[in-house]
């Protein structure tokens, strides 16, 4: 139960930060900017060794948001470099995130098949 609360708090905090950035900055920040920022910041924090402690503490609250995708990309790229050299950076990142991307495509296709958008 304690892990559920920590995941809820950390995931909620990540979402609140994104919403505050969109609402309070004087620039025209869109959800697309937040998406790219979160994936990039997750990868950078992972490379610096700062994201794994968040994953250890908050579990799914750190791995489910987009910053967790960046973390997975960075970890896969680092494992790929360790095993296959510099060219392994590309394949390692793709291999580490392939199941998540494939699931998003399949579930998106299923949803598009059964639900029609309204005009």
Secondary structure, DSSP 8 states (H G I E B T S, - for coil): -HHHHHHHHHHHHHHHHHHHHHHHSSS---HHHHHHHHHHHHHHHHHTT-SHHHHHHHTHHHHSSHHHHHHHHHHHHHHHHHHH-TTHHHHHHHHHHHHHHHHHHHHHHHHHHH-----
